[in-house]
C-alpha cells in the first residue's frame, strides 16, 4: 500500500479500530445524566427496531517502516475478519 510519508509503496499491518469508552465529562453526556436523573425517566423514545444488516467497519493501516497510521473512509460489511497469511 502507498504510504504518503515514505512517498512509496510499503508493507502495512491492518488492525480494526475499536470504539473507546465515552468520557463522562463531555457536554452531551453531562446533559444526558442531568435529564435522566430523578423522576421522569428516559428523555426520548427508545429505539424499537431491528439491527441493521450491515455494520460500519473502520480499518487502520500502519506502515511498517515509518509507523504512520492511515485510516481510509469506513466501509459497510456483514462479516469482517482479518486473516493472517
Gaussian input, Z-matrix of N, CA and C with variables (Angstrom, degrees):
# hf/3-21g

backbone

0 1
 N
 C     1     B1
 C     2     B2     1     A1
 N     3     B3     2     A2     1     D1
 C     4     B4     3     A3     2     D2
 C     5     B5     4     A4     3     D3
 N     6     B6     5     A5     4     D4
 C     7     B7     6     A6     5     D5
 C     8     B8     7     A7     6     D6
 N     9     B9     8     A8     7     D7
 C    10    B10     9     A9     8     D8
 C    11    B11    10    A10     9     D9
 N    12    B12    11    A11    10    D10
 C    13    B13    12    A12    11    D11
 C    14    B14    13    A13    12    D12
 N    15    B15    14    A14    13    D13
 C    16    B16    15    A15    14    D14
 C    17    B17    16    A16    15    D15
 N    18    B18    17    A17    16    D16
 C    19    B19    18    A18    17    D17
 C    20    B20    19    A19    18    D18
 N    21    B21    20    A20    19    D19
 C    22    B22    21    A21    20    D20
 C    23    B23    22    A22    21    D21
 N    24    B24    23    A23    22    D22
 C    25    B25    24    A24    23    D23
 C    26    B26    25    A25    24    D24
 N    27    B27    26    A26    25    D25
 C    28    B28    27    A27    26    D26
 C    29    B29    28    A28    27    D27
 N    30    B30    29    A29    28    D28
 C    31    B31    30    A30    29    D29
 C    32    B32    31    A31    30    D30
 N    33    B33    32    A32    31    D31
 C    34    B34    33    A33    32    D32
 C    35    B35    34    A34    33    D33
 N    36    B36    35    A35    34    D34
 C    37    B37    36    A36    35    D35
 C    38    B38    37    A37    36    D36
 N    39    B39    38    A38    37    D37
 C    40    B40    39    A39    38    D38
 C    41    B41    40    A40    39    D39
 N    42    B42    41    A41    40    D40
 C    43    B43    42    A42    41    D41
 C    44    B44    43    A43    42    D42
 N    45    B45    44    A44    43    D43
 C    46    B46    45    A45    44    D44
 C    47    B47    46    A46    45    D45
 N    48    B48    47    A47    46    D46
 C    49    B49    48    A48    47    D47
 C    50    B50    49    A49    48    D48
 N    51    B51    50    A50    49    D49
 C    52    B52    51    A51    50    D50
 C    53    B53    52    A52    51    D51
 N    54    B54    53    A53    52    D52
 C    55    B55    54    A54    53    D53
 C    56    B56    55    A55    54    D54
 N    57    B57    56    A56    55    D55
 C    58    B58    57    A57    56    D56
 C    59    B59    58    A58    57    D57
 N    60    B60    59    A59    58    D58
 C    61    B61    60    A60    59    D59
 C    62    B62    61    A61    60    D60
 N    63    B63    62    A62    61    D61
 C    64    B64    63    A63    62    D62
 C    65    B65    64    A64    63    D63
 N    66    B66    65    A65    64    D64
 C    67    B67    66    A66    65    D65
 C    68    B68    67    A67    66    D66
 N    69    B69    68    A68    67    D67
 C    70    B70    69    A69    68    D68
 C    71    B71    70    A70    69    D69
 N    72    B72    71    A71    70    D70
 C    73    B73    72    A72    71    D71
 C    74    B74    73    A73    72    D72
 N    75    B75    74    A74    73    D73
 C    76    B76    75    A75    74    D74
 C    77    B77    76    A76    75    D75
 N    78    B78    77    A77    76    D76
 C    79    B79    78    A78    77    D77
 C    80    B80    79    A79    78    D78
 N    81    B81    80    A80    79    D79
 C    82    B82    81    A81    80    D80
 C    83    B83    82    A82    81    D81
 N    84    B84    83    A83    82    D82
 C    85    B85    84    A84    83    D83
 C    86    B86    85    A85    84    D84
 N    87    B87    86    A86    85    D85
 C    88    B88    87    A87    86    D86
 C    89    B89    88    A88    87    D87
 N    90    B90    89    A89    88    D88
 C    91    B91    90    A90    89    D89
 C    92    B92    91    A91    90    D90
 N    93    B93    92    A92    91    D91
 C    94    B94    93    A93    92    D92
 C    95    B95    94    A94    93    D93
 N    96    B96    95    A95    94    D94
 C    97    B97    96    A96    95    D95
 C    98    B98    97    A97    96    D96
 N    99    B99    98    A98    97    D97
 C   100   B100    99    A99    98    D98
 C   101   B101   100   A100    99    D99
 N   102   B102   101   A101   100   D100
 C   103   B103   102   A102   101   D101
 C   104   B104   103   A103   102   D102
 N   105   B105   104   A104   103   D103
 C   106   B106   105   A105   104   D104
 C   107   B107   106   A106   105   D105
 N   108   B108   107   A107   106   D106
 C   109   B109   108   A108   107   D107
 C   110   B110   109   A109   108   D108
 N   111   B111   110   A110   109   D109
 C   112   B112   111   A111   110   D110
 C   113   B113   112   A112   111   D111
 N   114   B114   113   A113   112   D112
 C   115   B115   114   A114   113   D113
 C   116   B116   115   A115   114   D114
 N   117   B117   116   A116   115   D115
 C   118   B118   117   A117   116   D116
 C   119   B119   118   A118   117   D117
 N   120   B120   119   A119   118   D118
 C   121   B121   120   A120   119   D119
 C   122   B122   121   A121   120   D120
 N   123   B123   122   A122   121   D121
 C   124   B124   123   A123   122   D122
 C   125   B125   124   A124   123   D123
 N   126   B126   125   A125   124   D124
 C   127   B127   126   A126   125   D125
 C   128   B128   127   A127   126   D126
 N   129   B129   128   A128   127   D127
 C   130   B130   129   A129   128   D128
 C   131   B131   130   A130   129   D129
 N   132   B132   131   A131   130   D130
 C   133   B133   132   A132   131   D131
 C   134   B134   133   A133   132   D132
 N   135   B135   134   A134   133   D133
 C   136   B136   135   A135   134   D134
 C   137   B137   136   A136   135   D135
 N   138   B138   137   A137   136   D136
 C   139   B139   138   A138   137   D137
 C   140   B140   139   A139   138   D138
 N   141   B141   140   A140   139   D139
 C   142   B142   141   A141   140   D140
 C   143   B143   142   A142   141   D141
 N   144   B144   143   A143   142   D142
 C   145   B145   144   A144   143   D143
 C   146   B146   145   A145   144   D144
 N   147   B147   146   A146   145   D145
 C   148   B148   147   A147   146   D146
 C   149   B149   148   A148   147   D147
 N   150   B150   149   A149   148   D148
 C   151   B151   150   A150   149   D149
 C   152   B152   151   A151   150   D150
 N   153   B153   152   A152   151   D151
 C   154   B154   153   A153   152   D152
 C   155   B155   154   A154   153   D153
 N   156   B156   155   A155   154   D154
 C   157   B157   156   A156   155   D155
 C   158   B158   157   A157   156   D156
 N   159   B159   158   A158   157   D157
 C   160   B160   159   A159   158   D158
 C   161   B161   160   A160   159   D159
 N   162   B162   161   A161   160   D160
 C   163   B163   162   A162   161   D161
 C   164   B164   163   A163   162   D162
 N   165   B165   164   A164   163   D163
 C   166   B166   165   A165   164   D164
 C   167   B167   166   A166   165   D165
 N   168   B168   167   A167   166   D166
 C   169   B169   168   A168   167   D167
 C   170   B170   169   A169   168   D168
 N   171   B171   170   A170   169   D169
 C   172   B172   171   A171   170   D170
 C   173   B173   172   A172   171   D171
 N   174   B174   173   A173   172   D172
 C   175   B175   174   A174   173   D173
 C   176   B176   175   A175   174   D174
 N   177   B177   176   A176   175   D175
 C   178   B178   177   A177   176   D176
 C   179   B179   178   A178   177   D177
 N   180   B180   179   A179   178   D178
 C   181   B181   180   A180   179   D179
 C   182   B182   181   A181   180   D180
 N   183   B183   182   A182   181   D181
 C   184   B184   183   A183   182   D182
 C   185   B185   184   A184   183   D183
 N   186   B186   185   A185   184   D184
 C   187   B187   186   A186   185   D185
 C   188   B188   187   A187   186   D186
 N   189   B189   188   A188   187   D187
 C   190   B190   189   A189   188   D188
 C   191   B191   190   A190   189   D189
 N   192   B192   191   A191   190   D190
 C   193   B193   192   A192   191   D191
 C   194   B194   193   A193   192   D192
 N   195   B195   194   A194   193   D193
 C   196   B196   195   A195   194   D194
 C   197   B197   196   A196   195   D195
 N   198   B198   197   A197   196   D196
 C   199   B199   198   A198   197   D197
 C   200   B200   199   A199   198   D198
 N   201   B201   200   A200   199   D199
 C   202   B202   201   A201   200   D200
 C   203   B203   202   A202   201   D201
 N   204   B204   203   A203   202   D202
 C   205   B205   204   A204   203   D203
 C   206   B206   205   A205   204   D204
 N   207   B207   206   A206   205   D205
 C   208   B208   207   A207   206   D206
 C   209   B209   208   A208   207   D207
 N   210   B210   209   A209   208   D208
 C   211   B211   210   A210   209   D209
 C   212   B212   211   A211   210   D210
 N   213   B213   212   A212   211   D211
 C   214   B214   213   A213   212   D212
 C   215   B215   214   A214   213   D213
 N   216   B216   215   A215   214   D214
 C   217   B217   216   A216   215   D215
 C   218   B218   217   A217   216   D216
 N   219   B219   218   A218   217   D217
 C   220   B220   219   A219   218   D218
 C   221   B221   220   A220   219   D219
 N   222   B222   221   A221   220   D220
 C   223   B223   222   A222   221   D221
 C   224   B224   223   A223   222   D222
 N   225   B225   224   A224   223   D223
 C   226   B226   225   A225   224   D224
 C   227   B227   226   A226   225   D225
 N   228   B228   227   A227   226   D226
 C   229   B229   228   A228   227   D227
 C   230   B230   229   A229   228   D228
 N   231   B231   230   A230   229   D229
 C   232   B232   231   A231   230   D230
 C   233   B233   232   A232   231   D231
 N   234   B234   233   A233   232   D232
 C   235   B235   234   A234   233   D233
 C   236   B236   235   A235   234   D234
 N   237   B237   236   A236   235   D235
 C   238   B238   237   A237   236   D236
 C   239   B239   238   A238   237   D237
 N   240   B240   239   A239   238   D238
 C   241   B241   240   A240   239   D239
 C   242   B242   241   A241   240   D240
 N   243   B243   242   A242   241   D241
 C   244   B244   243   A243   242   D242
 C   245   B245   244   A244   243   D243
 N   246   B246   245   A245   244   D244
 C   247   B247   246   A246   245   D245
 C   248   B248   247   A247   246   D246
 N   249   B249   248   A248   247   D247
 C   250   B250   249   A249   248   D248
 C   251   B251   250   A250   249   D249
 N   252   B252   251   A251   250   D250
 C   253   B253   252   A252   251   D251
 C   254   B254   253   A253   252   D252

   B1=1.4496
   B2=1.5284
   B3=1.3323
   B4=1.4592
   B5=1.5273
   B6=1.3332
   B7=1.4572
   B8=1.5299
   B9=1.3504
   B10=1.4590
   B11=1.5266
   B12=1.3254
   B13=1.4607
   B14=1.5274
   B15=1.3527
   B16=1.4690
   B17=1.5310
   B18=1.3362
   B19=1.4688
   B20=1.5359
   B21=1.3443
   B22=1.4606
   B23=1.5272
   B24=1.3271
   B25=1.4620
   B26=1.5298
   B27=1.3357
   B28=1.4591
   B29=1.5223
   B30=1.3201
   B31=1.4587
   B32=1.5216
   B33=1.3366
   B34=1.4574
   B35=1.5167
   B36=1.3434
   B37=1.4634
   B38=1.5269
   B39=1.3312
   B40=1.4567
   B41=1.5217
   B42=1.3367
   B43=1.4617
   B44=1.5209
   B45=1.3232
   B46=1.4538
   B47=1.5193
   B48=1.3272
   B49=1.4519
   B50=1.5206
   B51=1.3268
   B52=1.4600
   B53=1.5210
   B54=1.3240
   B55=1.4545
   B56=1.5153
   B57=1.3453
   B58=1.4546
   B59=1.5312
   B60=1.3153
   B61=1.4606
   B62=1.5293
   B63=1.3284
   B64=1.4564
   B65=1.5191
   B66=1.3137
   B67=1.4587
   B68=1.5238
   B69=1.3190
   B70=1.4605
   B71=1.5311
   B72=1.3218
   B73=1.4602
   B74=1.5193
   B75=1.3312
   B76=1.4566
   B77=1.5255
   B78=1.3266
   B79=1.4653
   B80=1.5252
   B81=1.3193
   B82=1.4600
   B83=1.5148
   B84=1.3207
   B85=1.4630
   B86=1.5240
   B87=1.3408
   B88=1.4649
   B89=1.5263
   B90=1.3453
   B91=1.4637
   B92=1.5254
   B93=1.3509
   B94=1.4649
   B95=1.5274
   B96=1.3211
   B97=1.4688
   B98=1.5347
   B99=1.3303
   B100=1.4593
   B101=1.5302
   B102=1.3439
   B103=1.4626
   B104=1.5226
   B105=1.3378
   B106=1.4617
   B107=1.5192
   B108=1.3249
   B109=1.4636
   B110=1.5265
   B111=1.3031
   B112=1.4628
   B113=1.5180
   B114=1.3185
   B115=1.4590
   B116=1.5199
   B117=1.3125
   B118=1.4584
   B119=1.5105
   B120=1.3211
   B121=1.4584
   B122=1.5034
   B123=1.3256
   B124=1.4544
   B125=1.5237
   B126=1.3445
   B127=1.4599
   B128=1.5216
   B129=1.3120
   B130=1.4658
   B131=1.5264
   B132=1.3287
   B133=1.4634
   B134=1.5259
   B135=1.3036
   B136=1.4653
   B137=1.5164
   B138=1.3362
   B139=1.4556
   B140=1.5225
   B141=1.3313
   B142=1.4648
   B143=1.5227
   B144=1.2929
   B145=1.4501
   B146=1.5043
   B147=1.3204
   B148=1.4621
   B149=1.5150
   B150=1.3317
   B151=1.4662
   B152=1.5153
   B153=1.2966
   B154=1.4624
   B155=1.5226
   B156=1.3406
   B157=1.4686
   B158=1.5266
   B159=1.3246
   B160=1.4618
   B161=1.5157
   B162=1.3222
   B163=1.4604
   B164=1.5292
   B165=1.3241
   B166=1.4650
   B167=1.5196
   B168=1.3062
   B169=1.4626
   B170=1.5235
   B171=1.3258
   B172=1.4563
   B173=1.5191
   B174=1.3208
   B175=1.4589
   B176=1.5246
   B177=1.3232
   B178=1.4549
   B179=1.5227
   B180=1.3305
   B181=1.4602
   B182=1.5204
   B183=1.3471
   B184=1.4617
   B185=1.5324
   B186=1.3267
   B187=1.4653
   B188=1.5295
   B189=1.3171
   B190=1.4578
   B191=1.5345
   B192=1.3270
   B193=1.4635
   B194=1.5278
   B195=1.3412
   B196=1.4763
   B197=1.5269
   B198=1.3295
   B199=1.4697
   B200=1.5283
   B201=1.3369
   B202=1.4598
   B203=1.5239
   B204=1.3481
   B205=1.4638
   B206=1.5223
   B207=1.3316
   B208=1.4616
   B209=1.5204
   B210=1.3259
   B211=1.4593
   B212=1.5203
   B213=1.3443
   B214=1.4625
   B215=1.5293
   B216=1.3384
   B217=1.4647
   B218=1.5263
   B219=1.3381
   B220=1.4624
   B221=1.5189
   B222=1.3383
   B223=1.4587
   B224=1.5153
   B225=1.3325
   B226=1.4607
   B227=1.5258
   B228=1.3307
   B229=1.4633
   B230=1.5164
   B231=1.3398
   B232=1.4669
   B233=1.5131
   B234=1.3431
   B235=1.4616
   B236=1.5149
   B237=1.3226
   B238=1.4635
   B239=1.5104
   B240=1.3152
   B241=1.4611
   B242=1.5181
   B243=1.3183
   B244=1.4532
   B245=1.5253
   B246=1.3209
   B247=1.4564
   B248=1.5117
   B249=1.3289
   B250=1.4580
   B251=1.5191
   B252=1.3104
   B253=1.4672
   B254=1.5114
   A1=108.54
   A2=116.01
   A3=120.54
   A4=110.35
   A5=116.23
   A6=122.08
   A7=108.07
   A8=118.12
   A9=119.32
   A10=113.99
   A11=118.15
   A12=119.75
   A13=110.97
   A14=116.33
   A15=120.19
   A16=111.79
   A17=116.28
   A18=123.71
   A19=112.12
   A20=115.94
   A21=120.66
   A22=108.27
   A23=116.36
   A24=120.91
   A25=109.09
   A26=115.10
   A27=120.90
   A28=109.07
   A29=116.41
   A30=120.22
   A31=109.43
   A32=115.61
   A33=122.21
   A34=109.02
   A35=116.43
   A36=119.19
   A37=107.44
   A38=115.86
   A39=122.22
   A40=108.81
   A41=116.70
   A42=120.13
   A43=108.25
   A44=115.08
   A45=120.21
   A46=108.67
   A47=116.06
   A48=120.89
   A49=108.04
   A50=116.46
   A51=121.62
   A52=109.38
   A53=115.69
   A54=120.11
   A55=109.36
   A56=116.26
   A57=118.84
   A58=109.47
   A59=115.98
   A60=121.33
   A61=109.26
   A62=116.73
   A63=121.30
   A64=110.31
   A65=116.19
   A66=121.22
   A67=109.95
   A68=116.26
   A69=121.47
   A70=111.55
   A71=117.66
   A72=121.12
   A73=113.45
   A74=118.48
   A75=121.25
   A76=109.40
   A77=116.34
   A78=121.11
   A79=111.93
   A80=117.78
   A81=120.67
   A82=112.14
   A83=116.85
   A84=120.65
   A85=110.84
   A86=117.43
   A87=120.53
   A88=110.46
   A89=116.04
   A90=120.92
   A91=110.11
   A92=116.75
   A93=121.67
   A94=110.57
   A95=117.46
   A96=121.37
   A97=111.20
   A98=116.50
   A99=119.87
   A100=110.82
   A101=117.11
   A102=121.48
   A103=111.06
   A104=118.19
   A105=120.35
   A106=112.98
   A107=118.61
   A108=119.62
   A109=109.82
   A110=115.86
   A111=120.85
   A112=112.55
   A113=115.60
   A114=122.22
   A115=109.34
   A116=117.93
   A117=119.93
   A118=113.35
   A119=118.07
   A120=120.47
   A121=114.81
   A122=114.24
   A123=122.02
   A124=110.76
   A125=119.84
   A126=121.54
   A127=114.62
   A128=118.99
   A129=120.59
   A130=108.62
   A131=117.55
   A132=118.77
   A133=111.66
   A134=116.53
   A135=120.61
   A136=109.61
   A137=115.98
   A138=121.77
   A139=109.37
   A140=116.22
   A141=119.96
   A142=109.83
   A143=117.89
   A144=121.22
   A145=110.32
   A146=115.62
   A147=120.09
   A148=109.37
   A149=114.47
   A150=118.66
   A151=109.41
   A152=115.89
   A153=119.34
   A154=108.80
   A155=117.57
   A156=119.81
   A157=113.37
   A158=117.30
   A159=120.19
   A160=109.28
   A161=115.71
   A162=121.61
   A163=108.37
   A164=115.73
   A165=119.22
   A166=109.43
   A167=115.95
   A168=121.56
   A169=108.41
   A170=116.14
   A171=121.33
   A172=108.55
   A173=116.41
   A174=122.04
   A175=108.43
   A176=116.33
   A177=121.32
   A178=108.20
   A179=115.77
   A180=121.63
   A181=107.64
   A182=117.55
   A183=121.34
   A184=108.41
   A185=115.82
   A186=121.69
   A187=108.93
   A188=116.73
   A189=120.47
   A190=112.58
   A191=117.65
   A192=120.14
   A193=112.08
   A194=117.25
   A195=119.57
   A196=112.63
   A197=118.57
   A198=124.66
   A199=114.28
   A200=118.16
   A201=121.30
   A202=108.89
   A203=116.92
   A204=121.41
   A205=109.84
   A206=116.08
   A207=122.94
   A208=107.97
   A209=116.96
   A210=121.16
   A211=108.85
   A212=118.08
   A213=119.96
   A214=110.54
   A215=118.81
   A216=120.72
   A217=111.70
   A218=116.29
   A219=120.93
   A220=111.03
   A221=115.33
   A222=122.99
   A223=108.65
   A224=116.27
   A225=120.33
   A226=108.85
   A227=116.44
   A228=120.34
   A229=109.70
   A230=115.88
   A231=120.31
   A232=109.95
   A233=115.31
   A234=120.24
   A235=108.14
   A236=116.91
   A237=120.98
   A238=108.94
   A239=116.74
   A240=120.27
   A241=109.05
   A242=115.70
   A243=121.49
   A244=106.72
   A245=116.89
   A246=122.22
   A247=108.41
   A248=117.14
   A249=120.48
   A250=109.24
   A251=115.70
   A252=120.13
   A253=111.21
   D1=151.36
   D2=-178.09
   D3=-78.24
   D4=132.09
   D5=176.65
   D6=-107.16
   D7=119.23
   D8=-178.24
   D9=-69.25
   D10=-21.79
   D11=178.57
   D12=-79.40
   D13=-45.77
   D14=177.59
   D15=-74.79
   D16=-19.93
   D17=-177.33
   D18=60.25
   D19=37.22
   D20=176.08
   D21=-159.70
   D22=170.02
   D23=177.45
   D24=-80.72
   D25=128.18
   D26=179.15
   D27=-135.81
   D28=169.98
   D29=174.50
   D30=-77.76
   D31=142.71
   D32=179.48
   D33=-126.39
   D34=147.28
   D35=170.48
   D36=-97.21
   D37=147.01
   D38=-174.57
   D39=-109.12
   D40=134.84
   D41=175.12
   D42=-141.75
   D43=150.35
   D44=178.00
   D45=-86.80
   D46=137.08
   D47=-179.33
   D48=-86.97
   D49=122.88
   D50=179.17
   D51=-100.45
   D52=150.93
   D53=178.92
   D54=-77.00
   D55=130.66
   D56=179.56
   D57=-83.64
   D58=164.52
   D59=-178.12
   D60=-65.00
   D61=132.79
   D62=-178.70
   D63=-68.72
   D64=142.61
   D65=179.73
   D66=-74.64
   D67=139.39
   D68=178.36
   D69=-78.46
   D70=-9.57
   D71=-173.37
   D72=-102.53
   D73=1.58
   D74=176.85
   D75=-71.43
   D76=153.07
   D77=-173.67
   D78=-60.23
   D79=-42.06
   D80=-178.85
   D81=-64.91
   D82=-38.84
   D83=-179.94
   D84=-71.61
   D85=-36.54
   D86=176.57
   D87=-63.69
   D88=-42.27
   D89=178.92
   D90=-63.85
   D91=-42.66
   D92=-179.98
   D93=-62.04
   D94=-44.59
   D95=178.92
   D96=-62.89
   D97=-40.20
   D98=-179.22
   D99=-66.14
   D100=-41.91
   D101=-177.47
   D102=-70.61
   D103=-39.29
   D104=-175.95
   D105=-82.26
   D106=-13.18
   D107=-179.04
   D108=-75.97
   D109=151.57
   D110=175.55
   D111=78.96
   D112=-158.00
   D113=-175.37
   D114=-82.88
   D115=136.53
   D116=176.50
   D117=134.68
   D118=-29.12
   D119=174.21
   D120=81.00
   D121=-154.44
   D122=-172.99
   D123=-71.76
   D124=138.27
   D125=-172.04
   D126=-77.94
   D127=-12.60
   D128=-178.37
   D129=-145.96
   D130=162.74
   D131=-178.31
   D132=-63.16
   D133=140.03
   D134=177.86
   D135=-75.07
   D136=147.07
   D137=-178.63
   D138=-72.17
   D139=124.98
   D140=-177.96
   D141=-124.59
   D142=54.26
   D143=178.65
   D144=-124.76
   D145=177.75
   D146=176.24
   D147=-76.81
   D148=162.36
   D149=174.18
   D150=-70.57
   D151=153.03
   D152=176.38
   D153=-68.75
   D154=146.73
   D155=-178.07
   D156=-69.82
   D157=-24.16
   D158=178.62
   D159=-126.71
   D160=150.71
   D161=177.69
   D162=-115.39
   D163=153.15
   D164=174.98
   D165=-79.22
   D166=130.84
   D167=-178.31
   D168=-113.33
   D169=122.56
   D170=176.24
   D171=-98.61
   D172=129.87
   D173=-178.33
   D174=-121.57
   D175=139.28
   D176=177.77
   D177=-117.05
   D178=128.95
   D179=175.80
   D180=-104.45
   D181=128.05
   D182=-179.70
   D183=-116.61
   D184=123.73
   D185=179.52
   D186=-66.52
   D187=132.57
   D188=-177.90
   D189=-79.55
   D190=-14.43
   D191=178.93
   D192=-90.00
   D193=-51.10
   D194=-175.82
   D195=-107.32
   D196=-3.08
   D197=175.94
   D198=64.96
   D199=20.47
   D200=177.37
   D201=-82.28
   D202=135.45
   D203=-178.77
   D204=-96.43
   D205=134.98
   D206=177.42
   D207=-117.25
   D208=132.61
   D209=178.71
   D210=-122.17
   D211=98.16
   D212=177.16
   D213=-71.33
   D214=169.90
   D215=179.12
   D216=-56.98
   D217=150.05
   D218=-176.15
   D219=-70.76
   D220=155.43
   D221=178.59
   D222=-122.36
   D223=155.32
   D224=175.56
   D225=-94.72
   D226=138.93
   D227=179.67
   D228=-151.78
   D229=141.45
   D230=174.53
   D231=-73.60
   D232=-43.16
   D233=-177.66
   D234=-134.96
   D235=135.26
   D236=-178.70
   D237=-134.13
   D238=126.93
   D239=175.12
   D240=-146.09
   D241=144.61
   D242=177.64
   D243=-100.36
   D244=119.28
   D245=-178.24
   D246=-101.86
   D247=125.54
   D248=178.17
   D249=-82.48
   D250=133.09
   D251=-177.54
   D252=-94.19

